[in-house]
C-alpha cells in the first residue's frame, strides 16, 4: 500500500509539472517571438534614414535604378563605364524606380526601401495565411505572423535593395492561391509564379511546386491552366522588356 501511495503521488507531481510547463511554454515562445520581432523592426527603423547602403549592394542597384529613371533603359551599355552588368531581372528596376519618378525625395534610398520593406511584411502575412489554410485555427494567424517576423537571421537582408523578398512574395501568393483549388485562383497563381521570375530568373520554386502539386492531384485541367499562365507571364513580359 505504501508503494502504491508513492506511485500515486509521483504520478500527481508529474501531471502537475506537465500542466505547469504546458502553460509556461506558449508564454516563453511568445516572449521570444516578440523580442526577436522587436529586434528585427528596430534594426530596420534605424537603417531607414541612412543616406547610404543599408546593405550590400544597395548603391550599385540604386545606380541602375537612377539610370532607368533618366533614360528609360533598364540595362546599361557595357561598352561604357562602369562596365559592371546589372544584377537582377528587369521588374526590380522598374518597381524600385517608381518612387523616384512619382514622389522624389532628398534621400533616393528611402522610396525603394519602403517597397522592399513592404514586400517583407507582406511575405510574413502571406506565410501566416498559408499556415492558417493548412491549420484552420484562429490562433494560427497570430503565431504565423509572430514567428515569421522573428527570424533574426534575415535582419541584415530586409532593407537591402534586392529582388529576393519581392520575388518570394509572388511565390508565396502562388502557393496560397493554389490551396484554394479553383480555376480563377489557379490562373492567378500561375501569373504570380511567372511574375516571381521577373524579379529574379532563378525563382522557379513556385512554378515547379505548383506543377508537381497539380500533377500529383491528377487535376490536368488546372495543371494546364497553371502552366500556361506561368509561362505566358514569364515569357511575355521578358519579350516585352527585350524590345526596350
C-alpha positions in Angstrom: 0.0 0.0 0.0 2.8 2.4 0.8 4.4 1.7 -2.5 1.1 2.3 -4.3 0.7 5.6 -2.4 4.2 6.7 -3.5 3.4 5.9 -7.1 0.2 7.8 -7.0 2.0 10.9 -5.5 4.7 10.6 -8.2 2.1 10.5 -10.9 0.3 13.5 -9.5 3.5 15.5 -9.3 4.3 14.6 -12.9 0.8 15.7 -14.0 1.2 18.9 -12.1 4.6 19.6 -13.7 3.3 18.8 -17.1 0.3 21.2 -16.6 2.7 23.9 -15.4 5.2 23.6 -18.2 2.3 23.3 -20.7 1.1 26.7 -19.6 4.6 28.3 -19.5 5.8 27.0 -22.9 3.5 29.1 -25.0 4.3 32.2 -22.9 8.0 31.6 -23.3 7.7 31.1 -27.1 5.5 34.3 -27.3 8.1 36.3 -25.3 10.9 35.0 -27.6 9.0 35.8 -30.8 8.1 39.3 -29.6 11.7 40.0 -28.6 13.1 38.8 -31.9 10.5 40.7 -33.9 11.2 43.9 -32.0 14.9 43.5 -32.7 14.1 42.9 -36.4 11.9 46.0 -36.7 14.1 48.2 -34.5 17.1 47.4 -36.7 15.2 48.3 -39.9 13.9 51.6 -38.4 17.5 52.6 -37.6 18.6 51.9 -41.2 15.7 53.6 -43.0 17.0 57.2 -42.9 20.6 56.3 -43.8 22.0 58.3 -46.8 24.0 55.3 -47.9 23.8 51.5 -48.0 21.6 49.6 -45.6 23.4 46.5 -47.0 25.4 45.3 -50.0 24.9 46.1 -52.9 22.5 49.0 -52.4 24.5 51.7 -54.1 25.1 49.5 -57.1 21.4 48.7 -57.5 20.5 52.4 -57.0 22.9 53.4 -59.8 20.9 51.2 -62.2 17.6 52.4 -60.8 18.6 56.1 -61.4 19.9 55.2 -64.9 16.5 53.8 -65.7 14.8 56.9 -64.3 16.9 59.2 -66.5 16.9 57.2 -69.7 14.0 54.7 -69.7 16.6 51.9 -70.4 17.0 49.2 -67.8 20.3 47.6 -68.8 23.3 49.8 -69.5 25.6 49.5 -72.5 28.5 47.5 -71.0 31.0 49.1 -73.5 30.5 52.4 -71.5 31.9 52.8 -67.9 31.1 51.5 -65.4 31.2 48.2 -67.3 29.8 46.0 -64.5 26.5 44.4 -65.5 23.1 44.8 -63.8 22.4 42.0 -61.3 18.7 41.3 -61.4 15.8 40.8 -63.7 14.0 43.9 -65.1 10.9 44.2 -62.9 13.1 45.1 -59.9 14.4 48.2 -61.5 11.0 49.2 -62.9 9.3 48.9 -59.5 12.1 50.5 -57.4 12.2 53.4 -59.9 8.6 54.4 -59.3 9.1 56.3 -56.0 11.8 58.5 -57.6 9.6 59.2 -60.6 6.3 59.8 -58.7 7.5 61.2 -55.3 11.2 62.1 -55.4 12.8 62.6 -52.0 16.1 64.1 -50.9 17.3 60.7 -49.9 17.0 58.4 -53.0 17.3 55.3 -50.9 14.0 55.9 -48.9 11.5 55.1 -51.6 13.0 51.8 -52.7 13.4 50.8 -49.1 9.7 51.4 -48.4 8.9 49.0 -51.3 11.3 46.2 -50.2 10.2 46.6 -46.5 6.5 46.4 -47.6 7.4 43.2 -49.6 9.0 41.7 -46.5 5.9 42.5 -44.3 3.6 41.0 -46.9 5.7 37.9 -47.1 5.1 37.4 -43.4 1.3 38.0 -43.8 1.0 35.6 -46.7 3.0 33.0 -44.9 0.6 33.2 -41.9 -2.3 32.9 -44.4 -0.8 29.7 -45.8 -0.4 28.4 -42.2 -4.0 29.2 -41.5 -5.2 27.5 -44.6 -3.4 24.3 -43.5 -4.2 24.6 -39.8 -7.6 26.5 -39.6 -7.4 27.8 -36.1 -7.9 31.4 -35.0 -4.5 31.4 -33.2 -2.7 30.4 -36.4 -2.7 33.9 -37.7 -1.1 35.3 -34.6 1.6 32.6 -34.3 2.3 32.7 -38.0 2.9 36.5 -38.0 4.9 36.4 -34.8 7.1 33.5 -35.8 7.5 34.8 -39.4 8.7 38.3 -38.2 11.0 36.9 -35.6 13.6 35.2 -37.9 16.6 37.2 -36.9 18.9 35.7 -39.5 17.1 38.0 -42.0 17.9 41.1 -40.1 20.6 42.3 -42.5 18.6 41.4 -45.6 15.3 43.1 -45.1 16.1 46.6 -46.3 18.7 45.7 -48.9 17.7 46.8 -52.4 17.4 43.3 -53.8 14.8 41.3 -55.6 14.6 38.4 -53.0 11.5 39.5 -50.9 9.7 40.8 -54.0 10.1 37.5 -55.8 9.4 35.5 -52.7 6.2 37.4 -52.2 4.8 36.4 -55.6 5.9 32.8 -55.0 4.1 32.7 -51.7 1.0 34.2 -53.3 1.1 31.5 -55.9 1.2 28.8 -53.2 -1.6 30.4 -51.2 -3.8 30.7 -54.3 -3.2 27.0 -55.2 -4.6 26.0 -51.8 -8.0 27.5 -52.9 -8.4 24.9 -55.6 -10.5 26.9 -58.0 -10.0 27.8 -61.7 -9.6 31.5 -61.2 -7.3 31.1 -58.2 -5.1 28.6 -60.2 -5.0 31.1 -63.1 -3.8 34.0 -60.9 -1.4 31.6 -59.1 0.2 30.9 -62.5 0.5 34.6 -63.1 2.1 35.1 -59.7 4.6 32.3 -60.3 5.5 34.0 -63.6 5.9 37.4 -62.0 8.3 36.0 -59.5 10.7 35.2 -62.4 10.5 38.8 -63.4 12.3 39.8 -60.3 14.9 37.0 -60.2 15.1 34.5 -63.0 16.2 31.7 -60.7 13.0 31.9 -58.7 11.3 28.8 -60.2 10.3 27.2 -56.8 6.6 28.2 -57.0 6.2 27.2 -60.6 7.9 23.9 -60.1 6.0 23.2 -56.8 2.7 24.2 -58.4 3.2 21.9 -61.4 4.2 19.0 -59.1 1.2 19.6 -56.7 -1.4 19.6 -59.5 0.3 16.7 -61.2 0.1 14.6 -58.1 -3.5 15.7 -57.6 -4.2 14.4 -61.2 -6.1 17.7 -62.0 -5.0 18.0 -65.6 -7.2 21.0 -66.5 -5.9 23.1 -63.6 -2.3 21.9 -64.3 -2.6 23.1 -67.9 -4.1 26.4 -66.8 -1.4 27.0 -64.3 1.5 26.2 -66.7 0.0 28.3 -69.5 -0.5 31.3 -67.1 3.0 31.0 -65.7 4.8 30.5 -69.0 2.8 33.3 -70.7 3.5 35.8 -67.9 7.2 34.8 -67.8 7.8 34.7 -71.5 5.5 37.6 -72.5 7.0 40.1 -70.1 10.6 39.2 -70.9 9.7 39.5 -74.6 8.3 43.0 -73.9 11.3 44.0 -71.9 13.6 42.7 -74.6 12.3 45.3 -77.1 13.3 48.0 -74.6 
